[in-house]
Amino acid sequence: MSKAAELANLIGNINAGGGGVNRNVIINGNMNVAQRQVSSTGLGGSDGYFTCDRWRHVFNTSGRLTSTQDSSAPSGFANSLKFACTTADTSIAAGEYMFLSQRIEGQNVQAFAKGTSDAKPFAVSFWVKGNASATYVCELYDSDNTRQISKTFNVTTDWTRIELSFPADTTGALDDDNARSFDLTIWLHAGTTYTSGTLNSSAWASNTNANRAVGISSFFDSTDRTFFLTGVQLEVGQNPTEFEHEPFAVTRHKCLRFYEHNYEAGYYPADGVNYANTASPFLGNCYHDSGGGGKYILTYHKFEVEKRASPTTTMYRVAGLGNGSTANRWDWFNYSGGWDETDGNTEGGEISSQHHGALARDTGAGVDEALNIAGGWEADAEL
């Protein structure tokens, strides 16, 4: 895009109520943050967040893929999200689907004034490439009012910037809260339940599944199939503008609102990671007998960033301390014998959007004794 065209688009968006700093509603659109893993294989049996932060993988298919934070990217970017088909699915049942989605809090999309007489248009842009030509679908979905609109886009073997303009919607206001209100979705595979109608591409409408992904290719048509995505931007306005780059620390901070762990960069939540690669040990305090299951050793951890809501926590065993290898059991420092694995599993304790506790049990701990305790944890408050 030329500088003159970029300026014209930006001015047009400002006139439409958008533009300026922080115009991109999407978090981690450049795929720079990947707290959970940089590569995850055999995906397709269940939904979830597996690699690049904030990007939910959604499946109903016998196909399988590997998801990777990849270094292939267009000029100006360092990373992309890559899908590689590992198990094809060429006999597509009616209800099958596979898509990539970012769910957005209602309070972060109020600038679109959706559902009012002052509703603003939506501008979407992103970079894509694949191993061969294909056609996929980008959908905007209002989950508060079950309304949607979709547009097709083409993928080639070269990096291509996709620019899509979606009209304003004066029907269906979005809730102003921290819950899921709005999705940007990339459809990559779908059966006739979602493709047998007419693509709803010109105006927002109440959801009809048959009209959501018409004209789509199937990502799972061959084990040669790949798909790369980066530079995703959703903004107020009639015309997409250049991707709004921000410092890595800013993007990471936004991601931490939804997911956080105590593993250092380059290490990921799992049993058996060396304690030296976690923010651990912690100071704990031992208190009363727990009815035959050992005494509780309690510790608290303040989150680096307040979560969207009280998260779900998972505990992991660390290596390099103690004398055991049982999943989920933390280590505690026994002053008479050094580091030791706890007798019982570590449980989540008191939890809020700002902190969480962990409860480990061991019969050898002394009541009212201050102890060191070591373990791994993750906290998930995703939409």
N, C-alpha and C positions, 0 to 999 in steps of 0.2 A: 504494500500500500504506500503510495506517495505521501510526502509530508503534507501536501496541499489537501489530498483526500482525507488524511487522518484529521487534520484541523477542521475540515468541513464537517466530518462526522461528529467530532467532539462538540463543535458549536451547535450542531443540530440536536445532539443529546442534551446539552445544557438547556437549550430552548424547550426541550420536552420534559425537563425536570430532573435530568440525570447529570452525568459527567463529573469531573473533579476527582479528588483523591478518595480512595476507598469505594470506588464505584463498582468493583467486582464483588458480587454476592457469594461467589464460589470460594471455598476454602481449599487451599492446596491444589489449585488448578494446574500448577506447573509440576506436580508430582514430586516435589522436593523432599517431603517428609514421609518417612515410612517407619513408624515406631514398632510395628508388630513383627514384620519380616521384610526382607527385600525380595524373597521369592517363595512361593507356596505352590506345591504341586498337587495333582489329583483333585482339583476343585470341580464341583458340579453336583455334589450330593446334598449340600446344605448352603444356605445363604450366610453372608457375613462380611466382615471387614478383615482382609487378609494381608494386604501389602500397603500400598499408598494410603495414608490417612484420609478419612472422610469419604472414601469411595466404596460403596456397598456393592458386593457381587450378589446377584439374585438369579437362582437357577430353578428350572423344572425341566430336566433333560437327562438323557443317558450319556450325553457327551461329557467329556472331561477336558480341563485345560490347566495350564500353568500360568500363574499371574506373577509378574516381575516388575520391580522398579528398574527400568532399563536406562542405559546411558545414551541410547539412540534418541536424538532430538533435533528439531530444526534449529537454525541459527538463532541465538539469543536464549536458548533453553539448554539445560544440562541433563534433564531427566524426562522420561515418559513412563506411562503405565503400559506394559506389554502383555497381551494375551497370546498364548500359543496353544493351539488345539493338540491334545494328546490322544483323545479317543473321539472318533467321528460319530455323528448321529444323523444319518441320511434318511431314516424312516421317521419323519417328524409327526408325532401325534398331535391332535388338534389343540390340546391344552398346554403344549410345551412353550417354554420361553427361556431366554437368558438375556439379562441386561445389566448394565452398570449404572448406578444411581447415586446422586448426592441429595440427601434429605436436608432441608433447610428449616431452621426455626422461624416461626411466624413473625417474631419481632425483628428479624433481619430482612424481611421483604416488604415492609410497610411502605417504602418509597415508591413502589409500583402503584400504590393507591387502588389496588384491584378491588372491584366490587363497588366503586364509587363513580360519580359522574366525571371525576378528574383522573380516571385510570390512565396509566402510562403504558407505552409499548415496551416489549422485551427484546433485547438484542443479545444474541448468543454467538460466540465464536470459539473455535478450537482448532488444533492441528491434528491431523490423522495421517496414517499410512498403513499399508498391509503388504501381503506377499503377492496379491493379485487384485484386479478390479472387483469391487463389491459395492452394494448399496445397503446402507443401514438407516436407522431412523433416530432422530432426536425428538424427544417428547418433553413438554412442560406439563406438569401435573399438579393440580390444586387438590391436595388431599383433604382440606377442610370442607370443600364443597363438591368433591368428586367431579371436577371439570378438567378438560385436557385439550391439548392441541399438539400436532405432530408434523414434522417435516423430514423428508428424506435427504440424505447426503451421500456423496460418492467417495469411495476410497480407491487410491491407486498405489503403485509401488513407490511413489515419491511422496515426501511430506507435502501435504496440501492444507491450506488454511480454509476452514469452512466458516462462512458468515451467514447467519440466519436471522431474519427479522420476524417477530411474532407480534400480532396486534394486541392492543389493550383489551382488557375484559372488564366491562362495567357491571358484571354479575358476579356475586360471591366474594364478599370481603374475607380477607385472611386474618385469622386470629392473631392478636398481638401478645404472644406468649413464648415460652421456651420449648414448646412441643413442635412436632413435625407439622408443617403447613404446606410445603411446596417442594416438589422434586424436579431436578433436571435428570433426565434418563436417556441413556444411549442403548437402544435395542439392537441386539446382534443376532438373535435367533428367535423365531416365533412360529407357532402352528396356526391353523386356520381360525381358531378362536379369536386370534388377534389380527388376522390378515385377510379375512373373507369379505370385508366391507369396502367402504371408500375412505381413503385416508382423510382424516379430519385436519386439514392443513390451512384453511383460510380464516377460520374464526373459532374462538373458544366455544365449547359445547359440553353438555353433560356427558359423562363418560359412557361410551359404547365400546366394549372391548374389541369388537370386530373392526373398528376404524383406527386402532392405535398404531399398528405396525405394518400397514399394507405396503407391498412392494419391496419388502426386506429380503436380502440375501441371508443365507445361513452361515454363521461362523463355523459351525460344526460340520460343514460339507466335506472336509478333508483334513487329515492330520498335518497337511502342509500349511494350513491357514494360520495367519498371524494378524493381529490388530494392535496398533500403537495409538496412544492418545496423550496429548499434553496441551498446555496453554488454554485451559477451559475458562471462559469468562461469561458471566451473566450480568447484564447491566440494564439500567433504565435508559431507554432511548430507541430511536428508529434505526440506528446504524451501529454495528459493532465497531469498537475502537481497538487500538493496539492493546495487547495484554498488559495489565497493570502489575509490573514486577514489584515485589516488596522484599525487605531483608528476610533472610532465612529465619532469624529469631522471631520476627513478627508472625510468619506463617506457623512456626512451631507453637507459639503461644496460643494462637487460635485453635490449633489441633488439640492442645492439652485440655481445653474446655470439655472435650468429648472423650479423651482417652489419655491415660498416663501410666507409666510404670517406673520402677526404681532401678532399672538396668541402664548402664552407661551406653553411650553411642556405640553402635556396632554389635551390641548384644541384645537378645530378645527374650521375652518371658518364656521360660521353660524350666523344668526340673534339671538340676545338674550343672547350671552355669556357676563358675567359680565366684565365691562371695566377693572377691576383690573387684569384680566387674559389676557390682551392684552398689547402691547407696545403702550399705549395711556393714557392720552391725548397728543395732539400735539399743538404746537404753530401755530396759523393761523392769517391771516390778512384779514380784510373785505375791499372790494372795490366796485365799482359802482353798481347802480341799474341794474337789469337784465331784464328790460322791463316788470315789473309787476309780475315777479316771485320771488321777493325778492332780497336782495343784496347777492353777492357771498362772501363766506368765503373760502379763499384759503389756502391750506397747502401742503407742499412737504415732501416726505419721500425718503431717500436714501436707496437703497437696501443693504443688508448685503453683497451680492455677485452679481457682474455684471451678468446680464442674457445673455443667448445664443443670444437673439434678443429682441426687444421691446415686452414686454409681454402684454397679455390681463389682465385687472384688474377688480375685482368685489368688491363692497363695501357692508358692513354689519352693521346693527344696534347693538350697545352694550346695555347691561342692567346695572342697578345700578345708572343711572344718568337721569336727565330730568324727563318729565312727560308723555312720549308717548311710544308707542310700535309698530310703523309702520316700516315694513321691509325697509331696505336700508337707513333710515334717521339717520344721525349722531346727536350727542348732541353738543351744544355749551354753553359756560359760559356767561350768561347775567348778567352784573354787577348789574343790578337793581333787578334781580329776581333769580339769581343762574342758575343752569344747566337747559337747556330747549332743547327739541327735535326740530330740524329744521323744517321749514314750507314745504320745498321741498326735493325731493330725492337727495342723494349725487351722484355726477357724477365723472367719471375719468377725470383728468386734463391732463396737459402736461406729456408725458411719453417717456422714453428712456430705454435703456438696463441698465442704472445706477440708475434711480430714477423714481418716478411717483408722480403726483399731485392728489389732491382730491378737488372737488368743492362742497360745501354745500351752501344752500340758506336759508335765513330767513329775513323776512321783518323788524324784530326788531333790527337787527345788524346795528351799526353805521359805515358809510364809514370812512376809514382810522383808524379804531379801531383795536388794537391788541387783539386777543381773544384766548382762549383755546378751542379746539375742539376734540371730542373723537369719535372713530369708529373703525371698523375692516376692513381689506382688505386682498386680496390674489392676487398674480401676477403669471400668467401662461405663460411660454415660451417653453412648451413641443413641441417635434417634432410630 
